[in-house]
Amino acid sequence: MPEPHPALPHHLHRLDAYRVARAVLADVVRLSDVWPHAFASLADQARRAASSALLNLAEGACQPLGSAAKRRHYNIAYASCGELCAALDAAEILRLSPAAEVQPAQGEARGEAARLAALLGGLRRPRLR
């Protein structure tokens, strides 16, 4: 996986949730590349959900602390994680790839998505003043 672009705001490189979201997106791309063409819409949905989590996390991280915009972007990223997990569940139920080929990557992607959801859950909580 390529390194984050050096022009990104410096704090994104240090944000665990951002690094996890990048890894999740890479896993989803690798996983969905082997799904049958008839399920291209599900592959697209999974990729868009993973991309949305990454992009909204980055945009939220660049917003002022405690702002409504920061919370809104983190909420969208969190919801996108839920959508991604559902898309991966659907792919597993539909048996879109041989289990021996897809289960390890699927488990990794779901584990990373769950970790990202936990990290985002912590970021979404309002800070006490």
trRosetta pair geometry for C-beta under 8 A, 3 or more apart (Angstrom, degrees):
i j d omega theta_ij theta_ji phi_ij phi_ji
1 22 6.6 122 166 147 141 105
1 23 6.9 -113 -27 -102 173 61
1 26 4.7 -56 -99 -92 123 159
3 6 7.9 31 117 -56 115 75
4 8 5.3 -51 158 16 115 148
4 12 6.6 -171 -175 115 157 110
4 13 5.7 -156 60 -96 144 80
4 18 7.7 30 -88 141 145 120
4 22 7.0 -100 -74 -84 93 156
5 8 5.2 115 73 -30 83 95
8 12 4.7 -79 151 59 123 137
8 13 6.6 136 87 -46 119 86
8 58 7.5 -81 -149 -145 116 122
9 12 5.3 98 71 -10 81 103
9 61 7.2 -175 74 115 134 107
9 62 5.7 154 -5 -99 155 99
10 13 6.1 -49 -168 23 47 113
10 14 7.3 27 147 -5 70 107
11 14 5.7 -64 -156 43 46 106
11 15 6.2 56 148 -39 75 104
11 61 6.3 -163 105 166 112 117
12 15 5.5 -49 -143 20 37 118
12 18 5.0 179 -168 -153 77 173
12 58 5.9 24 -119 -126 134 87
12 61 5.9 123 -88 102 82 152
12 62 7.9 -14 -57 -58 110 91
13 18 7.7 -74 -76 90 13 139
15 18 4.1 70 86 4 108 112
15 19 7.0 172 91 -9 58 82
15 57 7.7 173 128 158 141 111
15 61 5.9 -67 -64 -118 166 149
16 19 5.8 -59 -152 38 36 109
16 20 6.2 33 154 -18 70 108
16 119 5.9 -141 99 -129 104 145
17 20 5.7 -54 -145 39 32 112
17 21 6.2 35 154 -23 65 106
17 57 5.7 -147 127 -155 111 138
17 116 5.9 102 -150 -141 78 73
17 119 3.9 -176 -87 126 99 135
17 120 5.8 118 -143 -63 140 71
17 123 6.4 -50 -22 -26 162 141
18 21 5.7 -52 -146 35 30 112
18 22 6.6 34 153 -21 63 102
18 54 7.4 83 -148 -146 64 73
18 57 5.7 179 -91 127 71 126
18 58 6.4 86 -121 -80 114 77
18 61 6.9 -21 -63 -32 123 159
19 22 5.8 -51 -153 31 33 113
19 23 6.6 30 151 -16 64 106
20 23 5.7 -57 -152 38 34 111
20 24 6.3 37 151 -22 68 105
20 112 5.5 -179 -170 -169 89 91
20 115 5.5 -128 -149 102 147 111
20 116 4.6 -174 118 -79 124 90
20 119 6.4 138 34 14 149 151
21 24 5.6 -50 -144 34 33 114
21 25 6.5 36 155 -20 64 103
21 50 7.6 156 -170 -174 75 72
21 53 5.1 -156 -137 121 113 101
21 54 4.1 158 146 -93 119 72
21 57 5.4 -172 -31 27 165 154
21 77 7.5 -47 -103 -163 142 119
21 116 5.5 107 -73 -128 72 138
22 25 5.9 -55 -152 34 30 111
22 26 6.6 28 152 -17 64 106
22 54 6.3 96 -74 -122 53 125
23 26 5.7 -54 -149 37 33 112
23 27 6.4 34 152 -19 66 105
23 112 5.4 -127 102 -148 109 152
24 27 5.7 -56 -150 37 32 112
24 28 6.3 31 154 -20 66 106
24 50 5.5 -156 124 -142 96 108
24 53 6.9 -24 85 83 140 143
24 54 7.7 -168 65 -59 102 100
24 84 7.2 52 164 155 126 161
24 109 6.0 100 -145 -151 70 73
24 112 4.4 -168 -79 116 88 121
24 113 5.3 110 -133 -72 134 71
24 116 5.9 -47 -31 -23 148 147
25 28 5.8 -54 -146 35 31 111
25 29 6.5 32 155 -19 64 104
25 47 7.7 71 -152 -148 79 64
25 50 4.3 151 -101 147 67 117
25 51 6.2 87 -123 -77 122 55
25 53 7.7 -163 -62 64 96 103
25 54 5.4 -14 -44 -38 137 141
26 29 5.9 -53 -149 34 31 111
26 30 6.4 27 154 -15 64 108
27 30 5.8 -58 -148 40 31 109
27 31 5.9 29 156 -19 67 112
27 105 5.9 174 -161 -176 93 89
27 108 5.7 -149 -128 104 144 103
27 109 3.8 -174 126 -88 133 95
27 112 6.4 139 11 36 150 143
28 31 5.6 -56 -141 41 29 111
28 32 5.9 16 165 -10 67 113
28 46 5.2 -163 -165 144 118 104
28 47 5.8 166 129 -93 119 57
28 49 8.0 -154 -141 70 163 89
28 50 4.3 -163 21 -33 158 159
28 84 6.8 -75 -91 -153 142 116
28 88 7.8 -99 -111 -75 92 107
28 109 5.8 119 -66 -144 67 137
29 32 6.4 -62 -136 43 22 100
29 33 6.4 40 158 -41 59 102
29 47 6.3 72 -86 -113 70 106
29 50 7.9 -129 -36 81 75 151
30 33 6.0 -46 -155 11 26 119
30 105 6.2 -123 104 -156 113 144
31 34 7.2 -79 180 32 34 97
31 35 7.8 39 138 -36 67 101
31 46 7.7 -84 87 136 114 150
31 88 7.6 8 129 -118 158 98
31 91 7.5 85 149 133 117 163
31 97 7.8 -134 -169 5 71 150
31 102 6.4 86 -147 -146 91 92
31 105 4.9 -180 -85 126 97 125
31 106 6.2 111 -131 -77 138 68
31 109 5.9 -50 -26 -31 149 153
32 35 5.2 -33 -157 3 57 120
32 42 7.8 -159 -133 110 112 77
32 43 3.8 133 -176 -141 119 94
32 46 5.4 175 -73 73 137 132
32 47 6.1 -110 49 -50 161 99
32 91 7.6 -101 -98 -106 78 152
33 43 7.9 123 -60 -150 25 135
34 96 7.7 127 104 132 79 94
34 97 4.9 55 112 -101 119 129
34 101 7.0 -100 130 130 167 133
34 102 7.1 -146 77 -82 132 105
35 39 4.9 -87 159 83 118 117
35 40 7.5 163 101 -82 110 41
35 42 6.8 -118 164 81 159 107
35 43 5.0 -172 55 -68 138 116
35 91 6.6 -80 -99 -137 129 115
35 96 4.3 -10 -127 166 90 131
35 97 6.5 -82 -87 -45 56 97
36 39 5.4 77 69 17 79 98
36 96 6.2 -136 11 -155 85 82
37 40 5.5 -2 -165 -44 52 108
39 42 4.5 -30 178 32 93 117
39 43 6.2 102 121 -22 81 92
39 91 7.5 122 157 -113 147 82
39 94 6.8 134 -102 128 148 152
39 96 5.6 -88 57 -120 162 124
40 43 5.4 -53 -148 38 38 114
40 44 6.2 41 152 -21 68 104
41 44 5.5 -50 -146 37 33 114
41 45 6.3 37 152 -23 64 104
42 45 5.5 -50 -145 35 34 114
42 46 6.4 34 154 -19 65 103
42 87 6.2 158 -172 -157 83 95
42 90 6.2 -134 -144 107 130 127
42 91 6.3 156 146 -76 133 88
42 94 7.6 -163 -36 32 178 159
42 96 7.5 -141 88 -82 141 152
43 46 5.9 -54 -148 36 30 109
43 47 6.3 26 154 -15 64 109
44 47 5.8 -58 -146 40 30 109
44 48 6.1 27 157 -18 66 109
45 48 5.9 -56 -144 38 27 108
45 49 6.3 29 156 -20 63 107
45 83 7.5 -117 166 162 95 109
45 87 5.3 -172 108 -110 104 133
46 49 5.8 -54 -148 35 29 111
46 50 6.4 24 155 -14 64 107
46 84 6.1 87 -150 -137 68 72
46 87 3.9 -177 -86 133 86 144
46 88 6.6 102 -126 -59 125 68
46 91 7.1 7 -63 -38 148 133
47 50 5.9 -56 -146 40 31 108
47 51 6.1 31 154 -18 66 109
48 51 5.5 -53 -142 40 32 112
48 52 6.0 38 156 -25 65 106
49 52 5.7 -51 -146 33 28 114
49 53 6.7 33 153 -21 61 101
49 80 4.8 168 -166 -170 69 82
49 81 7.7 150 162 -77 103 17
49 83 4.1 -148 -125 101 132 109
49 84 4.0 -179 120 -67 126 79
49 87 6.0 176 20 -1 148 141
50 53 5.8 -49 -152 30 33 113
50 54 6.7 29 152 -14 63 106
50 80 7.4 168 -73 154 16 111
50 84 5.3 95 -65 -110 72 136
50 113 7.9 -85 -104 -95 90 108
51 54 5.8 -59 -153 39 34 110
51 55 5.9 22 157 -13 71 113
52 55 6.0 -58 -136 43 28 104
52 56 5.8 18 168 -10 66 114
52 76 6.7 -104 166 150 106 99
52 77 7.0 -171 133 -108 73 53
52 80 4.0 -160 96 -117 111 148
52 83 7.8 17 59 58 137 136
53 56 6.5 -62 -138 43 19 101
53 57 6.2 24 160 -22 59 112
53 77 4.7 89 -146 -158 56 76
53 78 8.0 108 -125 -54 92 17
53 80 4.1 -157 -61 97 78 123
53 81 5.3 89 -107 -61 135 74
53 84 6.7 -42 -25 -21 136 139
53 113 8.0 -129 -75 -131 176 84
53 116 6.5 55 170 147 138 145
53 120 7.9 -96 -156 -59 98 151
54 57 5.9 -61 -151 35 23 112
54 58 6.5 20 156 -16 62 108
54 77 7.8 146 -15 -131 14 108
55 58 5.8 -56 -150 36 31 110
55 59 6.3 25 155 -15 66 108
56 59 5.6 -51 -139 41 35 109
56 60 6.0 37 158 -20 66 107
56 73 4.6 -173 -175 -170 82 80
56 74 7.3 173 141 -77 100 21
56 76 4.3 -130 -148 91 159 110
56 77 3.9 -162 91 -61 111 87
56 80 6.6 146 27 0 135 140
57 60 5.9 -57 -145 39 26 110
57 61 6.3 29 155 -23 62 108
57 73 7.2 165 -80 145 18 102
57 74 7.1 65 -110 -108 59 62
57 77 4.4 101 -57 -123 77 156
57 120 6.9 -95 -101 -98 107 111
58 61 5.8 -55 -148 33 29 112
58 62 6.7 21 156 -15 62 108
59 62 5.9 -63 -154 37 33 108
59 63 7.0 42 148 -34 64 100
59 73 4.8 -143 92 -137 97 148
60 63 5.6 -48 -155 15 40 116
60 69 7.5 -174 -119 134 63 70
60 70 5.0 94 -166 -154 80 55
60 71 7.7 137 -143 -29 117 9
60 72 7.5 -167 -101 72 103 57
60 73 3.0 -166 -67 92 94 120
60 74 4.5 136 -166 -48 164 73
60 77 6.5 -96 2 -10 139 131
60 123 7.6 98 125 144 134 132
61 70 7.8 89 -76 -137 17 95
63 67 5.0 -121 154 62 111 131
63 69 4.4 -160 -138 100 145 105
63 70 3.8 -160 86 -70 125 79
63 73 6.5 157 -10 16 136 134
64 67 4.3 90 70 -35 88 127
64 69 7.5 73 35 53 79 111
64 70 6.7 -116 70 -36 46 122
65 70 7.0 17 -126 -30 21 169
65 127 7.6 -12 174 17 105 143
66 70 7.0 66 46 44 12 139
66 126 7.3 65 -130 -149 78 84
66 127 6.4 -81 -85 38 97 109
67 70 4.6 104 61 -1 85 100
67 71 7.2 -155 96 0 50 83
68 71 5.8 -57 -150 41 36 109
68 72 6.0 41 152 -25 69 108
69 72 5.6 -52 -144 35 30 115
69 73 6.5 26 160 -15 64 105
70 73 6.3 -60 -152 38 27 105
70 74 6.4 21 154 -13 63 111
71 74 5.8 -60 -146 42 31 109
71 75 6.1 35 155 -23 67 107
71 124 6.4 89 -143 -148 75 71
71 126 7.4 -6 -94 -81 131 84
72 75 5.7 -55 -149 34 28 113
72 76 6.6 27 153 -18 63 104
73 76 5.7 -51 -148 35 34 111
73 77 6.4 35 153 -19 65 105
74 77 5.6 -51 -145 37 34 113
74 78 6.2 38 153 -22 65 105
74 120 5.8 171 -170 -164 89 93
74 123 5.2 -143 -139 111 140 110
74 124 4.7 -176 127 -87 127 82
75 78 5.6 -53 -147 35 30 114
75 79 6.4 29 155 -17 64 106
75 124 6.2 102 -73 -127 66 126
76 79 5.8 -55 -147 38 31 110
76 80 6.3 35 152 -23 64 106
77 80 5.6 -53 -149 33 31 115
77 81 6.9 39 150 -24 62 98
77 120 5.5 -151 105 -127 109 143
78 81 5.7 -49 -160 25 34 114
78 82 7.2 33 146 -15 62 100
78 117 6.2 92 -146 -137 74 71
78 120 4.4 -174 -84 126 88 134
78 121 6.6 106 -124 -70 129 61
78 124 6.1 -11 -42 -51 147 144
79 82 5.5 -50 -158 33 41 114
79 83 6.5 42 146 -18 68 103
80 83 5.4 -49 -147 37 38 114
80 84 6.3 43 152 -22 67 103
81 84 5.6 -52 -148 35 32 113
81 85 6.5 33 154 -19 64 103
81 113 5.3 157 -158 -173 90 88
81 114 8.0 139 172 -83 121 26
81 116 5.5 -165 -109 98 133 108
81 117 4.3 179 128 -77 151 93
81 120 6.7 179 -12 27 145 147
82 85 5.8 -53 -149 34 31 110
82 86 6.5 30 153 -17 64 106
82 117 7.1 95 -57 -111 69 131
83 86 5.7 -58 -152 37 32 112
83 87 6.4 33 151 -21 66 105
84 87 5.6 -53 -148 34 33 112
84 88 6.4 30 155 -16 66 104
84 113 5.3 -149 100 -129 123 140
85 88 5.8 -55 -149 38 32 110
85 89 6.4 37 151 -21 64 104
85 110 6.2 85 -126 -133 85 85
85 113 5.3 174 -69 124 89 143
85 114 7.3 81 -94 -66 131 75
85 117 7.7 -14 -34 -42 134 143
86 89 5.5 -51 -148 34 34 114
86 90 6.4 37 152 -20 65 102
87 90 5.6 -51 -150 34 33 113
87 91 6.5 35 151 -20 64 104
88 91 5.5 -49 -147 35 35 114
88 92 6.4 37 153 -20 64 103
88 106 5.9 150 -170 -153 112 93
88 109 6.1 -174 -108 103 147 121
88 110 5.6 -165 113 -75 155 96
88 113 7.4 -173 2 7 147 157
89 92 5.7 -56 -151 35 32 111
89 93 6.3 29 153 -16 67 107
90 93 5.8 -57 -145 39 31 109
90 94 6.0 22 159 -11 67 114
91 94 5.9 -62 -141 45 27 106
91 96 4.8 -57 -161 14 82 133
91 97 7.8 13 168 8 105 92
91 102 7.7 -129 139 172 113 146
91 106 7.3 -157 94 -115 118 125
92 95 7.5 24 176 -72 33 44
92 96 8.0 -61 -67 16 21 92
92 102 7.7 -172 -101 120 72 125
92 103 7.9 79 -123 -100 107 73
92 106 6.1 114 -78 -172 108 156
95 99 7.3 -47 -133 -57 88 86
96 102 7.3 110 76 -91 81 169
97 101 5.3 -99 153 81 115 113
97 102 3.9 119 80 -45 124 132
98 101 4.7 73 71 11 93 107
98 102 6.7 149 75 -1 46 96
99 102 6.4 -77 -134 50 26 91
99 103 5.2 29 -180 -34 72 116
100 103 6.9 -28 -108 20 16 109
101 105 8.0 -14 147 12 58 116
102 105 6.0 -73 -158 50 46 103
102 106 5.3 47 152 -28 82 115
103 106 5.4 -57 -134 40 29 114
103 107 6.0 32 165 -22 66 105
104 107 5.9 -55 -148 34 27 110
104 108 6.5 25 155 -16 62 107
105 108 5.6 -55 -149 38 33 112
105 109 6.2 32 154 -19 67 106
106 109 5.7 -55 -145 38 30 109
106 110 6.2 26 157 -15 65 107
107 110 5.9 -56 -144 40 29 107
107 111 6.1 31 156 -21 64 108
108 111 5.7 -55 -145 37 28 112
108 112 6.3 24 157 -15 64 107
109 112 5.9 -56 -146 39 29 107
109 113 6.1 30 153 -20 64 108
110 113 5.5 -53 -143 38 32 112
110 114 6.2 34 155 -20 65 104
111 114 5.7 -53 -147 36 29 111
111 115 6.4 29 152 -18 63 105
112 115 5.5 -52 -146 37 34 112
112 116 6.2 37 152 -20 66 104
113 116 5.6 -51 -146 37 32 113
113 117 6.3 35 152 -21 64 103
114 117 5.6 -50 -147 34 32 113
114 118 6.5 33 152 -18 63 103
115 118 5.7 -54 -151 36 33 111
115 119 6.3 32 151 -18 66 105
116 119 5.6 -53 -145 38 33 111
116 120 6.1 30 156 -16 67 108
117 120 5.8 -55 -143 41 29 109
117 121 6.2 39 152 -29 62 103
118 121 5.5 -47 -148 27 31 117
118 122 6.9 29 153 -15 61 100
119 122 5.9 -57 -160 34 34 109
119 123 6.5 28 148 -15 67 107
120 123 5.3 -55 -145 40 40 112
120 124 6.0 42 155 -27 70 105
121 124 5.9 -54 -146 31 28 112
121 125 7.3 40 154 -33 59 95
122 125 6.2 -42 -159 10 35 112
